[in-house]
Structure formats: structure tokens, C-alpha cells
Amino acid sequence: MKTTYYTATSLDGFLATADDSLDWLFSLGELNESSYPEFISGVGALAMGSATYEWMLRNADKVAAETGSPWPYTQPAWVFTSRTLPAIDGANIQFASGDVRTVHAAMRAAAGDRNLWIVGGGDLAGQFYDAGLLDEIIVQIGSATLGKGKPLFPRQALYPALKLQSVQQMGSGMAELRYQVQNPVQSDSAPNAPA
């Protein structure tokens, strides 16, 4: 079982525009021509932040056109939020806040031997990384720049660095990089070690 941050980013390292739009991404490739179908088939539970969830709520028609459903997941999902958000009818969603370790344990129990997906955003994935719970980052880099927006992974991952596992071109608009996450150094002796 792996905990994976599987996402897409612009060439300049942004997940979404400053106003949380993902519209830039849809023109760069077809979902079914990516690694997504194979990836999602191995996922047993997922987590996302409130900005990602609210984008899905606001763009239910686009999500349905791309995936066939306004809530395209059959797996149990945890949405991290400090606010009260509306639920989606028929979706297996739990709202959570606080330490990601508690939710990770619940996700593992729900997923059985299947993988866990940290959908986004970057700060939520960073919290799993900080807790030593992130095993892999799969990032699809699009051939577009946004100039500013929501960063891919607002953390330092230097000591040890991420270990590149593979690179794959996907059409003319995307490249996929897969990284193994090595546990962050938890000592004060290493330069730039997390506090």
C-alpha cells in the first residue's frame, strides 16, 4: 500500500490559478490517454483539501463531462476543511480537520490493501509529507505557464531529495514524472531539516 500525491502542475509549478481555477489543464490532454485510469483502479481511499472539493462543486458539469459523474469517485474520501461544506448526494465523503495522521489511519483501514491518494492541494500533500506518511509523488507537468497561483508542493524536500523513478511523455502537452519520497530527515544536524 502506498500513499501517493498524484497531481498535475503547470510548467512553472502551479496546480491552479490564484482564484483556484483548473481550466488551464483541460486543453492539454485527454484523461483517458493518461496514467489516470490505471492509477485510480488501485486507489482504495482518497483525501483532498477544501479548495479542491469546492472547485469540484463549482464545476460539477465539467467534472461530469470529463469523468461521467459530478463526483467521479467510488472510494471513500476525506475532505479537509475548517468550515461546513455541502455534501454531494451519493458520495462517500467524510469531512475532517486537524492532524493528517488520524485521517491516514482511517484511510488505511478503509482502503484494505489498496493505495491512498492525496488528491490535493499542495499544502495538504505537504502535511502528509511532514508527518512521514507520503510514499510517492506522481506529477504530470503541463506545457503551460500560469505566472502565479497555488503551488505544487510548498515544502522543501532536500535532505533527502526525492528519488526520480520514471519519466514519460503523454501526448504533446504533458510529461509525467514519478518520484519516490524518502522520509524527511528529522534531526537538527542536517541543513534545512524540518523544524
C-alpha positions as YAML, in Angstrom:
chain: A
units: angstrom
residues:
- id: 1
  name: MET
  ca: [0.00, 0.00, 0.00]
- id: 2
  name: LYS
  ca: [1.33, 3.42, -0.99]
- id: 3
  name: THR
  ca: [0.23, 6.93, -0.12]
- id: 4
  name: THR
  ca: [0.60, 8.91, -3.34]
- id: 5
  name: TYR
  ca: [0.26, 12.56, -4.23]
- id: 6
  name: TYR
  ca: [-0.94, 12.25, -7.84]
- id: 7
  name: THR
  ca: [-1.47, 15.62, -9.49]
- id: 8
  name: ALA
  ca: [-0.88, 17.91, -12.44]
- id: 9
  name: THR
  ca: [1.04, 21.17, -12.49]
- id: 10
  name: SER
  ca: [1.86, 23.94, -14.90]
- id: 11
  name: LEU
  ca: [5.41, 24.17, -16.20]
- id: 12
  name: ASP
  ca: [6.10, 26.92, -13.66]
- id: 13
  name: GLY
  ca: [4.90, 24.82, -10.72]
- id: 14
  name: PHE
  ca: [1.29, 25.81, -10.06]
- id: 15
  name: LEU
  ca: [-1.67, 23.47, -9.53]
- id: 16
  name: ALA
  ca: [-4.29, 26.12, -10.07]
- id: 17
  name: THR
  ca: [-4.58, 29.80, -10.78]
- id: 18
  name: ALA
  ca: [-4.69, 32.29, -7.91]
- id: 19
  name: ASP
  ca: [-8.52, 32.03, -7.96]
- id: 20
  name: ASP
  ca: [-8.41, 28.19, -7.79]
- id: 21
  name: SER
  ca: [-9.24, 27.57, -11.47]
- id: 22
  name: LEU
  ca: [-8.12, 24.35, -13.19]
- id: 23
  name: ASP
  ca: [-9.42, 25.39, -16.61]
- id: 24
  name: TRP
  ca: [-5.85, 25.67, -17.94]
- id: 25
  name: LEU
  ca: [-5.43, 21.91, -17.58]
- id: 26
  name: PHE
  ca: [-8.30, 20.65, -19.73]
- id: 27
  name: SER
  ca: [-6.81, 21.70, -23.08]
- id: 28
  name: LEU
  ca: [-3.55, 19.82, -22.54]
- id: 29
  name: GLY
  ca: [-4.65, 16.21, -22.89]
- id: 30
  name: GLU
  ca: [-7.32, 13.58, -22.53]
- id: 31
  name: LEU
  ca: [-7.81, 11.98, -19.11]
- id: 32
  name: ASN
  ca: [-8.23, 8.51, -20.58]
- id: 33
  name: GLU
  ca: [-4.95, 8.84, -22.51]
- id: 34
  name: SER
  ca: [-3.03, 9.45, -19.29]
- id: 35
  name: SER
  ca: [-1.97, 7.12, -16.48]
- id: 36
  name: TYR
  ca: [-5.11, 8.09, -14.53]
- id: 37
  name: PRO
  ca: [-7.31, 5.06, -15.41]
- id: 38
  name: GLU
  ca: [-4.62, 2.63, -14.23]
- id: 39
  name: PHE
  ca: [-3.79, 4.76, -11.20]
- id: 40
  name: ILE
  ca: [-7.38, 5.18, -9.94]
- id: 41
  name: SER
  ca: [-8.05, 1.43, -10.31]
- id: 42
  name: GLY
  ca: [-5.54, 0.83, -7.49]
- id: 43
  name: VAL
  ca: [-6.87, 3.52, -5.13]
- id: 44
  name: GLY
  ca: [-8.85, 2.46, -2.06]
- id: 45
  name: ALA
  ca: [-9.32, 5.85, -0.34]
- id: 46
  name: LEU
  ca: [-8.54, 9.48, -1.04]
- id: 47
  name: ALA
  ca: [-8.10, 12.84, 0.67]
- id: 48
  name: MET
  ca: [-8.42, 16.37, -0.65]
- id: 49
  name: GLY
  ca: [-8.41, 19.89, 0.66]
- id: 50
  name: SER
  ca: [-11.40, 22.19, 0.74]
- id: 51
  name: ALA
  ca: [-10.26, 24.30, -2.26]
- id: 52
  name: THR
  ca: [-10.12, 21.17, -4.46]
- id: 53
  name: TYR
  ca: [-13.51, 20.00, -3.19]
- id: 54
  name: GLU
  ca: [-15.12, 23.40, -3.69]
- id: 55
  name: TRP
  ca: [-13.72, 23.56, -7.24]
- id: 56
  name: MET
  ca: [-15.42, 20.21, -7.90]
- id: 57
  name: LEU
  ca: [-18.69, 21.57, -6.50]
- id: 58
  name: ARG
  ca: [-18.50, 24.73, -8.65]
- id: 59
  name: ASN
  ca: [-17.53, 22.76, -11.76]
- id: 60
  name: ALA
  ca: [-19.76, 19.71, -11.43]
- id: 61
  name: ASP
  ca: [-20.76, 19.95, -15.11]
- id: 62
  name: LYS
  ca: [-17.12, 19.99, -16.30]
- id: 63
  name: VAL
  ca: [-16.22, 17.12, -13.97]
- id: 64
  name: ALA
  ca: [-19.20, 15.12, -15.24]
- id: 65
  name: ALA
  ca: [-18.28, 15.82, -18.88]
- id: 66
  name: GLU
  ca: [-14.70, 14.67, -18.27]
- id: 67
  name: THR
  ca: [-15.37, 11.69, -16.00]
- id: 68
  name: GLY
  ca: [-19.04, 10.78, -16.40]
- id: 69
  name: SER
  ca: [-20.15, 11.92, -12.94]
- id: 70
  name: PRO
  ca: [-20.09, 15.13, -10.86]
- id: 71
  name: TRP
  ca: [-18.44, 13.01, -8.11]
- id: 72
  name: PRO
  ca: [-16.30, 10.52, -10.01]
- id: 73
  name: TYR
  ca: [-15.02, 8.50, -7.05]
- id: 74
  name: THR
  ca: [-16.44, 5.27, -5.66]
- id: 75
  name: GLN
  ca: [-13.77, 5.17, -2.95]
- id: 76
  name: PRO
  ca: [-14.30, 6.70, 0.49]
- id: 77
  name: ALA
  ca: [-12.99, 10.27, 0.58]
- id: 78
  name: TRP
  ca: [-11.88, 12.62, 3.34]
- id: 79
  name: VAL
  ca: [-12.17, 16.36, 2.73]
- id: 80
  name: PHE
  ca: [-10.02, 18.54, 4.98]
- id: 81
  name: THR
  ca: [-11.79, 21.74, 5.94]
- id: 82
  name: SER
  ca: [-12.29, 24.04, 8.89]
- id: 83
  name: ARG
  ca: [-15.69, 25.13, 7.54]
- id: 84
  name: THR
  ca: [-19.04, 23.47, 6.98]
- id: 85
  name: LEU
  ca: [-19.31, 22.42, 3.34]
- id: 86
  name: PRO
  ca: [-22.23, 20.83, 1.47]
- id: 87
  name: ALA
  ca: [-22.11, 17.10, 0.87]
- id: 88
  name: ILE
  ca: [-22.61, 15.55, -2.57]
- id: 89
  name: ASP
  ca: [-25.57, 13.15, -2.77]
- id: 90
  name: GLY
  ca: [-24.44, 9.55, -3.01]
- id: 91
  name: ALA
  ca: [-20.76, 10.32, -2.34]
- id: 92
  name: ASN
  ca: [-18.90, 8.55, 0.46]
- id: 93
  name: ILE
  ca: [-17.34, 11.69, 1.95]
- id: 94
  name: GLN
  ca: [-16.20, 12.46, 5.47]
- id: 95
  name: PHE
  ca: [-15.18, 15.97, 6.46]
- id: 96
  name: ALA
  ca: [-12.05, 16.21, 8.59]
- id: 97
  name: SER
  ca: [-9.74, 18.73, 10.20]
- id: 98
  name: GLY
  ca: [-6.61, 18.61, 12.30]
- id: 99
  name: ASP
  ca: [-3.72, 16.17, 12.19]
- id: 100
  name: VAL
  ca: [-3.45, 14.13, 8.99]
- id: 101
  name: ARG
  ca: [-2.15, 11.11, 10.96]
- id: 102
  name: THR
  ca: [-5.61, 10.34, 12.34]
- id: 103
  name: VAL
  ca: [-7.23, 10.51, 8.91]
- id: 104
  name: HIS
  ca: [-4.39, 8.49, 7.35]
- id: 105
  name: ALA
  ca: [-5.10, 5.65, 9.81]
- id: 106
  name: ALA
  ca: [-8.81, 5.74, 8.92]
- id: 107
  name: MET
  ca: [-7.98, 5.81, 5.20]
- id: 108
  name: ARG
  ca: [-5.70, 2.78, 5.58]
- id: 109
  name: ALA
  ca: [-8.45, 0.87, 7.36]
- id: 110
  name: ALA
  ca: [-10.96, 1.75, 4.64]
- id: 111
  name: ALA
  ca: [-8.60, 1.01, 1.73]
- id: 112
  name: GLY
  ca: [-7.60, -2.52, 2.72]
- id: 113
  name: ASP
  ca: [-4.55, -3.38, 0.64]
- id: 114
  name: ARG
  ca: [-5.21, -0.67, -1.98]
- id: 115
  name: ASN
  ca: [-3.37, 2.64, -2.30]
- id: 116
  name: LEU
  ca: [-4.21, 6.02, -0.78]
- id: 117
  name: TRP
  ca: [-4.44, 9.10, -2.99]
- id: 118
  name: ILE
  ca: [-3.74, 12.61, -1.79]
- id: 119
  name: VAL
  ca: [-5.65, 14.50, -4.49]
- id: 120
  name: GLY
  ca: [-4.54, 17.99, -3.48]
- id: 121
  name: GLY
  ca: [-3.83, 20.68, -2.81]
- id: 122
  name: GLY
  ca: [-0.15, 21.08, -2.38]
- id: 123
  name: ASP
  ca: [-0.27, 22.11, 1.25]
- id: 124
  name: LEU
  ca: [-2.35, 19.06, 2.21]
- id: 125
  name: ALA
  ca: [0.14, 16.80, 0.43]
- id: 126
  name: GLY
  ca: [2.86, 18.68, 2.32]
- id: 127
  name: GLN
  ca: [1.19, 17.87, 5.63]
- id: 128
  name: PHE
  ca: [1.28, 14.14, 4.80]
- id: 129
  name: TYR
  ca: [4.94, 14.59, 3.81]
- id: 130
  name: ASP
  ca: [5.73, 16.41, 7.07]
- id: 131
  name: ALA
  ca: [4.17, 13.53, 9.01]
- id: 132
  name: GLY
  ca: [6.33, 10.97, 7.14]
- id: 133
  name: LEU
  ca: [3.24, 9.42, 5.50]
- id: 134
  name: LEU
  ca: [3.83, 10.24, 1.83]
- id: 135
  name: ASP
  ca: [5.46, 7.47, -0.23]
- id: 136
  name: GLU
  ca: [5.27, 8.73, -3.80]
- id: 137
  name: ILE
  ca: [4.65, 11.84, -5.90]
- id: 138
  name: ILE
  ca: [3.34, 11.41, -9.43]
- id: 139
  name: VAL
  ca: [3.18, 14.75, -11.19]
- id: 140
  name: GLN
  ca: [2.02, 15.46, -14.72]
- id: 141
  name: ILE
  ca: [3.67, 18.65, -15.94]
- id: 142
  name: GLY
  ca: [1.67, 20.61, -18.50]
- id: 143
  name: SER
  ca: [3.11, 22.73, -21.29]
- id: 144
  name: ALA
  ca: [1.52, 25.91, -19.95]
- id: 145
  name: THR
  ca: [2.66, 28.59, -17.53]
- id: 146
  name: LEU
  ca: [0.39, 30.46, -15.11]
- id: 147
  name: GLY
  ca: [2.76, 33.10, -13.72]
- id: 148
  name: LYS
  ca: [1.25, 32.76, -10.25]
- id: 149
  name: GLY
  ca: [-1.23, 30.56, -8.44]
- id: 150
  name: LYS
  ca: [-1.44, 27.66, -6.00]
- id: 151
  name: PRO
  ca: [1.99, 25.99, -5.65]
- id: 152
  name: LEU
  ca: [2.55, 22.33, -6.46]
- id: 153
  name: PHE
  ca: [4.27, 21.41, -3.18]
- id: 154
  name: PRO
  ca: [5.03, 24.26, -0.77]
- id: 155
  name: ARG
  ca: [7.70, 22.32, 1.15]
- id: 156
  name: GLN
  ca: [11.44, 21.78, 0.99]
- id: 157
  name: ALA
  ca: [12.32, 18.21, 0.06]
- id: 158
  name: LEU
  ca: [16.11, 18.44, 0.06]
- id: 159
  name: TYR
  ca: [17.55, 16.11, 2.70]
- id: 160
  name: PRO
  ca: [16.95, 13.53, 1.39]
- id: 161
  name: ALA
  ca: [15.87, 14.64, -2.07]
- id: 162
  name: LEU
  ca: [13.03, 12.93, -3.91]
- id: 163
  name: LYS
  ca: [14.22, 9.95, -5.96]
- id: 164
  name: LEU
  ca: [13.18, 10.04, -9.63]
- id: 165
  name: GLN
  ca: [11.69, 6.70, -10.69]
- id: 166
  name: SER
  ca: [10.43, 7.36, -14.23]
- id: 167
  name: VAL
  ca: [9.66, 9.97, -16.89]
- id: 168
  name: GLN
  ca: [7.01, 9.51, -19.57]
- id: 169
  name: GLN
  ca: [5.77, 11.77, -22.35]
- id: 170
  name: MET
  ca: [1.97, 11.93, -22.64]
- id: 171
  name: GLY
  ca: [0.94, 13.41, -25.99]
- id: 172
  name: SER
  ca: [2.30, 16.80, -26.96]
- id: 173
  name: GLY
  ca: [1.14, 18.66, -23.87]
- id: 174
  name: MET
  ca: [2.19, 16.66, -20.80]
- id: 175
  name: ALA
  ca: [5.08, 14.78, -19.25]
- id: 176
  name: GLU
  ca: [4.71, 12.55, -16.18]
- id: 177
  name: LEU
  ca: [7.40, 12.28, -13.52]
- id: 178
  name: ARG
  ca: [7.25, 9.69, -10.74]
- id: 179
  name: TYR
  ca: [9.23, 10.24, -7.55]
- id: 180
  name: GLN
  ca: [9.81, 8.03, -4.53]
- id: 181
  name: VAL
  ca: [9.58, 10.05, -1.33]
- id: 182
  name: GLN
  ca: [12.31, 9.31, 1.14]
- id: 183
  name: ASN
  ca: [11.40, 10.12, 4.72]
- id: 184
  name: PRO
  ca: [12.33, 13.68, 5.62]
- id: 185
  name: VAL
  ca: [15.31, 13.97, 7.95]
- id: 186
  name: GLN
  ca: [14.08, 14.59, 11.47]
- id: 187
  name: SER
  ca: [17.33, 15.82, 13.00]
- id: 188
  name: ASP
  ca: [18.66, 19.29, 13.57]
- id: 189
  name: SER
  ca: [22.07, 18.26, 12.22]
- id: 190
  name: ALA
  ca: [21.04, 18.26, 8.56]
- id: 191
  name: PRO
  ca: [20.93, 21.53, 6.64]
- id: 192
  name: ASN
  ca: [17.37, 22.79, 6.11]
- id: 193
  name: ALA
  ca: [15.93, 19.94, 8.21]
- id: 194
  name: PRO
  ca: [12.26, 20.46, 9.05]
- id: 195
  name: ALA
  ca: [11.71, 22.13, 12.41]
...
